[in-house]
Amino acid sequence: MSSNMLNELMRQAQQMQEKMKQAQEEAGKKVIDASSGGGMVAVKINGRQEILSIQIEPEIVDADDIEMLQDLIAAAVNEGIRKSKEMMQEDLKKLTGGLSIPGLF
């Protein structure tokens, strides 16, 4: 491999790394809404899978059935994470031109 080819590969790798960094920063600004229990529990999560907020309708809170509330919260959070990962995969496909790179997501 010539030094020109190696330099070009290094330049492309640096560009890709910069684009990845920018995509991750942008992901932190995107907000995904998810809910469970017919909207009784709602979460907002960003593209980095960080929970921004959880909203619980008061009528779903039952001291005699805390387990149901816990299940609804878990379901809403898991749905938000799933949607966030899908969004990031789509964004990365655009970034890599559809090329699947193992280990990115």
Steps between C-alpha positions, in 0.01 A plus 500: 500500500644834401535782748247705299238226539580466868473877549165502318368215718612685813330817379177312430515331840543838670206643305284202599603540864405868491165419339434234766576750776265752342226234463530411869470867598192536280349183651509664840278776366235268354209403723293184468161461665380158615216385720322201647165429660314696236709809573469473878881486526702710255874548466724732304840360410779641285706334229764405754240291687492745789162540670400865497166467676237255621138603531247290693128570498378513862210261443741216413667522843353232725676425827355149488648432153845657487618208284275608211641855515854363502420285195350797315805716572735225383293447183500872415875536563580189295285629214683833512838327492391283207379805305819690584719216374299474180539873444876480555532202264319698228722802561813281484383339175480848350844581636666182369309493173312186604817313589455286809793540736496242783529641847356844424148407622 
